[in-house]
Amino acid sequence: MVSDSRSLSPSQFAVYRYLKKSFLERGRMPSLREICREMEWRAVGSAQDVVRALVDKDYLQKEGRSYRFSEATPLRRIPILGTAPAGPPSEAYEAHEGELALPTEFRGPHFALKIRGDSMTEAGIEDGDFVIVKQKERAQDREIIVGMEWGEVTVKRLIYKRKKIWLKPENPRYSPWEVTDPDFRVLGQVVGLHRYGVGRQTSQTRK
């Protein structure tokens, strides 16, 4: 149970929630100016004051010129299940290769994959990133998914067009292709990413 000394004001809670959302979606903490734009504040000092309060209340810890979530922040661990290409499908490596931590708001089964390749860069997914995947067998049109085609795994945007399934890269250097494998299946939806080392993430996990 959170003590009174760690209770948050409405503005502190709103910023804290935005920090977590931004971190999961973009793999980094937002800048003070980005916080101001999100909160519609004019003065950077307003964001500084709130971030300082989050540090004082042990929700954040200073790390160089940026911040990270405190070990007191409720997090859960998810397994890293190998590497997936952001390019042509490649064989999946289903070995448990460590863990990442993510906020407990992300309920249900999730796993992480390390990205190899550059075909999803315009979706903000870079070579070396860890994508966070919500396990599910069906996906909506235009969701970014982890798919299994001909026994191999790829990360792409799923497109339904004229009763056909297409996998679309997010890089103009690569072309979409039609799925022809009758056993094609969706393994999960990409719901976020981390752009930090595994050790740093697991060190943030609440013991």
Helices and strands as residue ranges (DSSP letters): G 4-6, H 10-26, H 32-39, H 44-56, E 60-63, E 66-69, E 75-85, E 90-91, E 99-103, E 110-116, G 121-123, E 130-135, E 144-149, E 152-161, E 164-168, E 177-178, E 185-194, H 198-203
